Amino acid sequence: MLTDRQGGRLLERLDAVRQDDLPSLHTLAAGIDRDLDAVIAGFNLLRKRTLLYR
């Protein structure tokens, strides 16, 4: 998601993780949900910096 700049698919991928039978990934998804605004801001910052340094 980071290297291909697909941050817009984050919510879709989190939903897919919740449907899988992998409890450790459920924990990761819950952690991302708790601070979703910061995760989205990080994606946006990465995208802006990438565009700036091209």
C-alpha positions in Angstrom: 0.0 0.0 0.0 2.8 2.4 0.8 5.1 1.7 -2.2 2.2 1.6 -4.7 0.6 4.7 -3.1 -2.7 2.9 -2.4 -3.6 4.4 0.9 -7.1 5.0 -0.4 -7.7 1.3 -0.1 -6.9 1.2 3.6 -10.5 0.8 4.8 -11.2 -1.8 2.2 -8.2 -3.8 3.3 -9.0 -3.4 7.0 -12.5 -4.9 6.3 -10.9 -7.8 4.5 -8.6 -8.4 7.4 -11.5 -8.5 9.8 -13.2 -11.2 7.7 -10.1 -13.5 7.7 -9.4 -16.1 10.4 -6.1 -14.5 11.6 -6.5 -13.2 15.1 -3.1 -11.4 15.1 -4.2 -9.4 12.1 -7.5 -8.5 13.9 -5.4 -7.0 16.6 -3.4 -5.0 14.1 -6.6 -3.8 12.5 -8.1 -2.8 15.8 -4.9 -0.8 16.6 -5.1 1.0 13.3 -8.8 1.8 13.9 -8.0 3.3 17.3 -5.7 5.9 15.6 -7.1 5.9 12.1 -6.8 9.7 11.7 -3.0 9.5 12.4 -2.6 6.6 10.0 -4.4 8.5 7.2 -2.4 11.6 7.9 0.8 9.5 7.6 -0.3 8.3 4.2 -1.1 11.8 3.1 2.2 13.1 4.3 4.1 10.3 2.5 2.2 11.2 -0.7 3.0 14.9 -0.4 6.7 14.3 0.3 6.9 11.9 -2.6 5.4 14.4 -5.0 7.6 17.2 -3.6 10.9 15.3 -4.2 10.2 14.1 -7.7 
